[in-house]
Amino acid sequence: MKFKEASYYKKLSSKKVHCLLCPHDCIIENGEVGKCQVRMNVNGNLKSMFYGRPFIVKYLNSEDIPLYHVLPGNKGLSFGIVGNNLFGELIEHKVAAYEEMQSIPMLSQYPDQILREAVKTNAKMIFYGYSEPAMFYEYMKDTSERAKKNPHGRNIKHIMVSHGFISKEAAQELSQYIDAAVIDIKGMNDELYDKFYNVKLTPILDAVKTLKDNNVWIEIRFKVIPSFHNTLYDFRKLISWVVDNLGTNTPIHFMPYDYSNEEAVELTIKARKMALNAGLHYVYTPKIKINEINEGNITFCHNCRKQLIIRNLKDIENKIVEGRCQCGQEIPGIWQ
């Protein structure tokens, strides 16, 4: 499969190029790649090197992401293509063996092929994730654009699972094609991002707000790590920023970095309580049991407090009808 002409770059003298897809703003010499390692300068033209080459394709439910306000209980076709632009981690992660991922190996898949697979299997969504989907921007855009022109695929929802390090201009255009985005926020201060990722936080927040302002449904994931978040500063800053910029209807998923770590779990529950007290309507702690009713996994009506979406291990009970609670309160999200 040939390289794909990349989006968002400028040609410079001496066959150099300036990549504008993300805030790294790489100046790339002929024959070299950007910091992402997947966008190459070929004779003065920037190319996406792994277009149509997913390294994993599998099926997930929206709750697996977690994505709680988009077609709950429905499956989506999820895939990833090599590429990242945010390097480094706050903690070390155990990486599951490839065989354990139960993936469907595919060597090459053009957008039309992925779309046909989704339609054939009645998938309601396509999830772009695993790696950083901004780095396979062209493939994500082409797939979602083709779906919206296909009578059999136009109802499929397109969801980007990302850490949000993408330029405002690219986010602006992408908002025409995707329906929702799940954004991983690592922390809420530049010092943390600079120390561990060598980037700034502000461009991420700007991109998220750009998507939101252009009617992309946003849900936030925040991984709780006691050694970095026990001062509660990041929780307060995140909650305040979401209220001011995304609105009180934006779901936040607080998740412990390690579910076996009691301190992380307790801190996650505390973060949820802080967010609810600040006026956020939908704050979740996936897979953590709070009280007997497991309330951290339940979507409540913020008007009458009725349990609307009850998420158990094996099934989903959804009582939302035409986007509303029985009391008449509209529940924000994508329900059909």
The 8 nearest C-alpha neighbors of each residue, nearest first, counted from 0:
[[1, 2, 107, 51, 50, 52, 49, 3],
 [2, 0, 3, 48, 50, 49, 51, 47],
 [1, 3, 48, 47, 46, 50, 4, 0],
 [4, 2, 47, 46, 5, 50, 1, 48],
 [3, 5, 46, 47, 45, 2, 6, 44],
 [6, 4, 46, 47, 45, 3, 7, 137],
 [5, 7, 8, 137, 4, 20, 136, 45],
 [8, 6, 19, 20, 18, 5, 9, 169],
 [7, 9, 18, 19, 17, 6, 16, 10],
 [10, 8, 17, 16, 11, 18, 7, 19],
 [9, 11, 16, 15, 17, 43, 8, 12],
 [12, 10, 15, 16, 14, 9, 13, 17],
 [11, 13, 14, 15, 10, 16, 43, 28],
 [14, 12, 15, 11, 43, 29, 28, 16],
 [15, 13, 43, 12, 29, 42, 11, 16],
 [14, 16, 28, 11, 13, 43, 27, 29],
 [17, 15, 10, 11, 27, 9, 26, 43],
 [16, 18, 26, 9, 8, 25, 27, 19],
 [19, 17, 8, 25, 24, 20, 7, 16],
 [20, 18, 7, 8, 24, 21, 17, 22],
 [21, 19, 7, 166, 18, 165, 169, 22],
 [20, 22, 165, 166, 23, 19, 164, 24],
 [23, 21, 24, 166, 165, 164, 202, 20],
 [22, 24, 25, 21, 34, 19, 198, 84],
 [25, 23, 22, 19, 18, 21, 26, 17],
 [24, 26, 18, 23, 17, 33, 27, 34],
 [27, 25, 17, 16, 18, 24, 28, 15],
 [28, 26, 16, 15, 25, 31, 33, 32],
 [27, 29, 15, 31, 30, 40, 16, 26],
 [28, 30, 40, 31, 42, 15, 14, 41],
 [29, 31, 40, 41, 28, 39, 32, 42],
 [32, 30, 28, 29, 40, 39, 27, 33],
 [31, 33, 39, 36, 38, 40, 27, 37],
 [32, 34, 35, 36, 38, 25, 27, 39],
 [33, 35, 36, 84, 32, 25, 23, 37],
 [34, 36, 84, 83, 33, 37, 82, 38],
 [37, 35, 34, 32, 33, 38, 82, 39],
 [36, 38, 48, 35, 82, 47, 39, 32],
 [39, 37, 47, 46, 32, 48, 33, 36],
 [40, 38, 32, 46, 45, 31, 41, 37],
 [39, 41, 45, 29, 30, 44, 31, 43],
 [42, 40, 44, 43, 30, 29, 39, 45],
 [43, 41, 44, 29, 14, 40, 30, 15],
 [42, 44, 14, 41, 15, 40, 29, 16],
 [43, 45, 41, 40, 42, 46, 16, 10],
 [44, 46, 40, 5, 39, 41, 4, 38],
 [47, 45, 4, 5, 39, 3, 38, 2],
 [46, 48, 38, 3, 5, 2, 49, 50],
 [47, 49, 2, 37, 38, 46, 50, 3],
 [50, 48, 52, 47, 51, 37, 2, 81],
 [49, 51, 52, 48, 47, 3, 138, 2],
 [50, 52, 108, 109, 107, 49, 53, 138],
 [51, 53, 107, 49, 50, 106, 108, 80],
 [54, 52, 80, 79, 55, 51, 78, 105],
 [53, 55, 80, 79, 52, 81, 104, 105],
 [56, 54, 78, 53, 102, 79, 104, 103],
 [57, 55, 78, 103, 102, 77, 104, 53],
 [56, 58, 102, 77, 103, 76, 78, 55],
 [59, 57, 76, 75, 77, 74, 60, 56],
 [60, 58, 74, 75, 63, 77, 61, 76],
 [59, 61, 74, 62, 63, 73, 75, 72],
 [60, 62, 66, 63, 64, 71, 65, 73],
 [63, 61, 65, 60, 66, 64, 67, 71],
 [62, 64, 65, 60, 61, 59, 66, 67],
 [65, 63, 66, 62, 61, 60, 59, 160],
 [64, 66, 62, 63, 61, 67, 285, 252],
 [67, 65, 61, 62, 64, 68, 69, 218],
 [66, 68, 69, 62, 71, 65, 61, 70],
 [69, 67, 332, 66, 333, 71, 70, 334],
 [68, 70, 333, 71, 334, 67, 332, 66],
 [69, 71, 334, 73, 333, 335, 72, 68],
 [72, 70, 73, 69, 61, 67, 68, 62],
 [71, 73, 315, 60, 70, 61, 74, 62],
 [74, 72, 60, 71, 70, 61, 123, 75],
 [75, 73, 60, 59, 122, 123, 61, 58],
 [74, 76, 124, 122, 125, 59, 123, 58],
 [75, 77, 58, 125, 57, 126, 122, 117],
 [78, 76, 126, 57, 58, 56, 125, 75],
 [79, 77, 56, 55, 127, 128, 57, 53],
 [78, 80, 129, 128, 53, 55, 130, 54],
 [81, 79, 53, 54, 52, 130, 82, 135],
 [82, 80, 130, 79, 54, 49, 83, 53],
 [83, 81, 134, 37, 35, 130, 131, 80],
 [82, 84, 131, 35, 85, 130, 134, 86],
 [83, 85, 35, 86, 34, 82, 131, 134],
 [86, 84, 83, 196, 87, 164, 198, 162],
 [85, 87, 196, 84, 88, 83, 195, 197],
 [86, 88, 196, 195, 85, 89, 197, 90],
 [89, 87, 90, 195, 91, 86, 196, 92],
 [88, 90, 195, 87, 91, 185, 224, 227],
 [91, 89, 88, 92, 224, 256, 87, 195],
 [92, 90, 88, 93, 89, 94, 87, 256],
 [93, 91, 94, 90, 88, 256, 95, 89],
 [92, 94, 95, 91, 96, 90, 257, 256],
 [93, 95, 92, 96, 97, 91, 99, 100],
 [96, 94, 97, 99, 93, 100, 98, 92],
 [95, 97, 99, 98, 94, 100, 93, 101],
 [96, 98, 99, 100, 95, 101, 102, 94],
 [99, 97, 96, 100, 101, 102, 95, 103],
 [100, 98, 96, 97, 101, 95, 102, 94],
 [99, 101, 102, 97, 98, 96, 95, 57],
 [102, 100, 99, 98, 103, 57, 97, 56],
 [103, 101, 57, 100, 56, 55, 104, 98],
 [102, 104, 56, 57, 105, 55, 101, 54],
 [105, 103, 102, 55, 106, 56, 54, 53],
 [106, 104, 107, 103, 53, 108, 54, 55],
 [107, 105, 52, 104, 108, 53, 54, 51],
 [108, 106, 52, 51, 105, 109, 53, 0],
 [109, 107, 51, 112, 52, 113, 110, 105],
 [108, 110, 51, 112, 111, 113, 107, 50],
 [111, 109, 142, 113, 112, 114, 108, 141],
 [112, 110, 114, 109, 113, 115, 142, 145],
 [113, 111, 115, 109, 114, 110, 108, 116],
 [114, 112, 116, 110, 115, 111, 108, 117],
 [113, 115, 111, 117, 112, 116, 110, 118],
 [116, 114, 112, 118, 117, 113, 119, 111],
 [115, 117, 119, 113, 114, 118, 120, 112],
 [118, 116, 122, 114, 120, 115, 119, 121],
 [117, 119, 121, 115, 120, 116, 114, 122],
 [120, 118, 116, 117, 121, 115, 122, 114],
 [119, 121, 117, 122, 118, 116, 115, 76],
 [122, 120, 118, 119, 117, 123, 74, 116],
 [123, 121, 75, 117, 120, 124, 74, 76],
 [122, 124, 155, 75, 74, 121, 156, 73],
 [125, 123, 75, 156, 155, 122, 157, 76],
 [124, 126, 76, 157, 75, 77, 158, 156],
 [125, 127, 77, 158, 159, 76, 128, 157],
 [128, 126, 159, 78, 132, 160, 77, 79],
 [127, 129, 160, 79, 130, 132, 131, 126],
 [130, 128, 79, 131, 78, 127, 160, 80],
 [129, 131, 128, 79, 82, 81, 83, 132],
 [132, 130, 83, 133, 134, 161, 82, 128],
 [133, 131, 134, 135, 128, 127, 130, 136],
 [132, 134, 136, 135, 131, 165, 161, 164],
 [133, 135, 132, 136, 82, 131, 83, 35],
 [136, 134, 132, 133, 138, 137, 139, 80],
 [135, 137, 133, 139, 134, 138, 140, 132],
 [138, 136, 140, 139, 135, 141, 6, 5],
 [137, 139, 141, 140, 135, 136, 142, 50],
 [140, 138, 136, 142, 137, 141, 143, 135],
 [139, 141, 137, 143, 138, 142, 144, 136],
 [142, 140, 144, 138, 139, 143, 137, 145],
 [143, 141, 110, 145, 139, 144, 140, 138],
 [142, 144, 146, 140, 145, 141, 176, 139],
 [143, 145, 141, 147, 146, 142, 140, 176],
 [146, 144, 148, 142, 143, 147, 141, 149],
 [147, 145, 152, 143, 149, 153, 148, 144],
 [146, 148, 153, 144, 145, 149, 152, 143],
 [147, 149, 145, 146, 153, 150, 144, 152],
 [148, 150, 146, 152, 151, 147, 153, 145],
 [151, 149, 152, 153, 148, 147, 146, 154],
 [152, 150, 149, 153, 118, 154, 146, 155],
 [153, 151, 146, 149, 155, 154, 150, 118],
 [152, 154, 147, 146, 155, 149, 150, 151],
 [155, 153, 152, 156, 147, 123, 151, 146],
 [156, 154, 123, 124, 152, 153, 157, 125],
 [157, 155, 124, 178, 125, 154, 123, 158],
 [158, 156, 177, 125, 178, 124, 126, 143],
 [157, 159, 179, 126, 180, 178, 177, 127],
 [158, 160, 180, 127, 161, 126, 181, 128],
 [161, 159, 181, 128, 180, 127, 182, 158],
 [162, 160, 182, 163, 131, 159, 183, 181],
 [161, 163, 183, 182, 164, 184, 131, 160],
 [162, 164, 203, 161, 165, 182, 206, 207],
 [165, 163, 203, 162, 21, 202, 22, 166],
 [164, 166, 21, 163, 20, 22, 206, 133],
 [167, 165, 21, 169, 168, 22, 20, 170],
 [166, 168, 170, 206, 169, 171, 209, 165],
 [167, 169, 171, 166, 170, 172, 20, 165],
 [168, 170, 172, 166, 171, 167, 173, 20],
 [171, 169, 173, 167, 168, 172, 206, 210],
 [170, 172, 168, 169, 174, 173, 167, 209],
 [173, 171, 169, 174, 170, 175, 168, 176],
 [172, 174, 170, 175, 176, 171, 169, 177],
 [173, 175, 172, 176, 171, 177, 210, 213],
 [176, 174, 173, 172, 177, 171, 213, 178],
 [175, 177, 174, 173, 143, 144, 140, 178],
 [178, 176, 157, 174, 179, 158, 175, 173],
 [179, 177, 157, 215, 156, 158, 216, 176],
 [180, 178, 216, 158, 215, 217, 177, 159],
 [179, 181, 159, 217, 158, 160, 182, 216],
 [180, 182, 160, 218, 219, 217, 159, 161],
 [181, 183, 219, 161, 162, 220, 163, 160],
 [184, 182, 162, 220, 221, 219, 161, 185],
 [183, 185, 221, 186, 220, 182, 162, 219],
 [186, 184, 221, 183, 222, 187, 192, 89],
 [185, 187, 184, 233, 188, 191, 192, 221],
 [188, 186, 233, 237, 236, 189, 185, 200],
 [189, 187, 190, 191, 186, 200, 192, 233],
 [188, 190, 192, 200, 199, 191, 193, 187],
 [189, 191, 193, 188, 192, 194, 199, 195],
 [190, 192, 194, 193, 189, 188, 195, 186],
 [193, 191, 196, 189, 195, 194, 190, 198],
 [192, 194, 197, 198, 190, 191, 196, 195],
 [195, 193, 191, 192, 197, 190, 196, 198],
 [194, 196, 192, 87, 193, 197, 191, 88],
 [197, 195, 192, 87, 198, 86, 193, 194],
 [196, 198, 193, 194, 195, 192, 199, 86],
 [199, 197, 193, 196, 192, 200, 189, 85],
 [200, 198, 189, 201, 192, 193, 202, 197],
 [199, 201, 189, 203, 202, 192, 204, 188],
 [200, 202, 204, 203, 199, 205, 189, 206],
 [203, 201, 205, 204, 200, 206, 199, 164],
 [204, 202, 164, 163, 206, 205, 201, 200],
 [203, 205, 207, 201, 206, 202, 208, 200],
 [204, 206, 202, 208, 203, 207, 201, 209],
 [207, 205, 209, 167, 203, 208, 204, 170],
 [208, 206, 204, 210, 209, 205, 211, 203],
 [207, 209, 211, 205, 210, 206, 212, 204],
 [210, 208, 206, 212, 207, 211, 205, 171],
 [209, 211, 213, 207, 215, 208, 212, 174],
 [212, 210, 208, 215, 213, 214, 209, 207],
 [211, 213, 209, 210, 214, 208, 215, 245],
 [212, 214, 210, 211, 215, 174, 209, 171],
 [213, 215, 211, 212, 216, 210, 174, 178],
 [216, 214, 179, 211, 178, 210, 213, 174],
 [215, 217, 179, 214, 180, 178, 211, 218],
 [218, 216, 180, 179, 181, 215, 211, 249],
 [217, 219, 181, 250, 251, 249, 182, 180],
 [218, 220, 251, 182, 181, 252, 183, 250],
 [221, 219, 183, 252, 182, 251, 253, 184],
 [220, 222, 253, 184, 183, 254, 252, 223],
 [221, 223, 254, 255, 256, 253, 224, 220],
 [222, 224, 255, 256, 254, 267, 221, 263],
 [223, 225, 227, 226, 228, 256, 263, 222],
 [226, 224, 229, 228, 227, 263, 223, 262],
 [225, 227, 224, 228, 229, 230, 223, 263],
 [228, 226, 225, 224, 229, 230, 223, 89],
 [227, 229, 225, 230, 231, 224, 226, 233],
 [228, 230, 225, 231, 227, 226, 266, 224],
 [231, 229, 232, 228, 227, 233, 225, 234],
 [230, 232, 234, 229, 228, 233, 235, 270],
 [233, 231, 235, 230, 234, 236, 228, 229],
 [234, 232, 236, 187, 235, 231, 186, 237],
 [233, 235, 237, 231, 232, 236, 238, 270],
 [234, 236, 238, 232, 233, 237, 239, 231],
 [235, 237, 233, 239, 234, 238, 240, 232],
 [238, 236, 240, 234, 239, 235, 233, 241],
 [237, 239, 235, 241, 240, 236, 274, 234],
 [238, 240, 236, 242, 237, 241, 235, 243],
 [239, 241, 237, 243, 238, 242, 244, 236],
 [240, 242, 245, 238, 244, 243, 239, 246],
 [243, 241, 246, 247, 239, 240, 244, 245],
 [244, 242, 240, 241, 246, 239, 245, 247],
 [243, 245, 241, 242, 240, 246, 208, 239],
 [246, 244, 241, 242, 243, 249, 211, 208],
 [245, 247, 242, 248, 249, 244, 241, 243],
 [246, 248, 279, 242, 249, 280, 278, 245],
 [249, 247, 246, 280, 250, 281, 279, 331],
 [248, 250, 247, 246, 218, 245, 217, 251],
 [251, 249, 281, 218, 282, 248, 219, 252],
 [250, 252, 219, 282, 218, 220, 283, 253],
 [253, 251, 283, 220, 284, 219, 282, 221],
 [252, 254, 221, 284, 267, 222, 220, 283],
 [253, 255, 222, 223, 284, 221, 252, 267],
 [256, 254, 223, 263, 257, 222, 264, 258],
 [255, 257, 222, 223, 224, 254, 258, 263],
 [258, 256, 255, 259, 260, 263, 264, 224],
 [259, 257, 260, 255, 264, 256, 263, 261],
 [258, 260, 257, 261, 264, 263, 255, 262],
 [259, 261, 263, 257, 258, 262, 264, 255],
 [262, 260, 264, 263, 265, 259, 258, 266],
 [261, 263, 265, 264, 260, 266, 225, 267],
 [264, 262, 266, 255, 260, 261, 265, 225],
 [263, 265, 267, 261, 266, 262, 255, 258],
 [266, 264, 262, 268, 267, 263, 261, 269],
 [265, 267, 269, 263, 268, 264, 262, 270],
 [268, 266, 264, 270, 269, 265, 253, 255],
 [267, 269, 271, 265, 270, 266, 264, 272],
 [270, 268, 266, 272, 267, 271, 265, 273],
 [271, 269, 267, 273, 268, 272, 266, 234],
 [272, 270, 274, 268, 269, 273, 282, 275],
 [271, 273, 269, 275, 274, 270, 276, 268],
 [272, 274, 270, 276, 271, 275, 277, 269],
 [275, 273, 277, 271, 276, 272, 279, 238],
 [276, 274, 279, 272, 278, 277, 273, 271],
 [275, 277, 273, 278, 274, 272, 279, 271],
 [276, 278, 274, 275, 279, 273, 238, 239],
 [277, 279, 275, 276, 280, 247, 274, 242],
 [280, 278, 247, 275, 274, 281, 277, 248],
 [279, 281, 248, 247, 301, 278, 275, 282],
 [282, 280, 250, 279, 248, 283, 251, 249],
 [281, 283, 251, 250, 271, 252, 280, 275],
 [284, 282, 252, 295, 296, 285, 251, 253],
 [283, 285, 295, 253, 252, 287, 254, 296],
 [286, 284, 296, 287, 283, 295, 254, 252],
 [285, 287, 284, 288, 296, 295, 254, 258],
 [288, 286, 285, 284, 289, 295, 293, 296],
 [287, 289, 293, 290, 286, 295, 294, 291],
 [288, 290, 293, 294, 295, 287, 291, 292],
 [291, 289, 292, 293, 288, 294, 295, 287],
 [290, 292, 293, 289, 288, 294, 295, 287],
 [291, 293, 294, 290, 289, 288, 297, 295],
 [294, 292, 288, 289, 291, 295, 290, 296],
 [295, 293, 297, 296, 292, 289, 290, 288],
 [294, 296, 284, 283, 293, 297, 289, 285],
 [295, 297, 294, 285, 283, 310, 293, 284],
 [298, 296, 309, 294, 308, 295, 310, 299],
 [297, 299, 308, 307, 306, 309, 300, 296],
 [300, 298, 306, 304, 307, 305, 301, 297],
 [299, 301, 304, 305, 302, 303, 307, 324],
 [300, 302, 304, 299, 280, 303, 305, 281],
 [301, 303, 300, 304, 328, 326, 305, 299],
 [302, 304, 305, 300, 301, 326, 299, 328],
 [305, 303, 300, 299, 301, 302, 306, 307],
 [304, 306, 300, 299, 303, 307, 324, 301],
 [307, 305, 299, 308, 298, 304, 300, 297],
 [306, 308, 318, 299, 298, 319, 317, 305],
 [309, 307, 317, 298, 316, 297, 306, 318],
 [308, 310, 297, 316, 315, 311, 307, 317],
 [311, 309, 315, 296, 297, 308, 314, 316],
 [312, 310, 314, 313, 315, 309, 296, 316],
 [311, 313, 314, 310, 315, 286, 309, 62],
 [314, 312, 311, 315, 310, 72, 316, 309],
 [313, 315, 311, 312, 310, 316, 72, 309],
 [314, 316, 310, 72, 309, 311, 317, 308],
 [317, 315, 309, 308, 318, 310, 314, 307],
 [316, 318, 308, 319, 307, 315, 309, 71],
 [319, 317, 307, 308, 320, 316, 324, 306],
 [318, 320, 324, 323, 317, 322, 307, 321],
 [321, 319, 323, 322, 318, 324, 325, 317],
 [322, 320, 323, 319, 334, 335, 324, 329],
 [321, 323, 320, 330, 319, 329, 334, 331],
 [324, 322, 329, 330, 320, 328, 319, 321],
 [323, 325, 326, 328, 327, 319, 329, 300],
 [324, 326, 327, 323, 328, 320, 319, 318],
 [327, 325, 324, 328, 303, 323, 302, 300],
 [328, 326, 325, 324, 323, 329, 302, 330],
 [327, 329, 324, 323, 326, 330, 302, 300],
 [330, 328, 323, 322, 331, 327, 324, 300],
 [329, 331, 323, 322, 328, 332, 324, 300],
 [332, 330, 329, 248, 322, 333, 68, 323],
 [331, 333, 68, 69, 334, 330, 216, 322],
 [334, 332, 69, 335, 68, 70, 331, 216],
 [333, 335, 70, 69, 332, 322, 68, 321],
 [334, 333, 70, 69, 321, 322, 154, 332]]
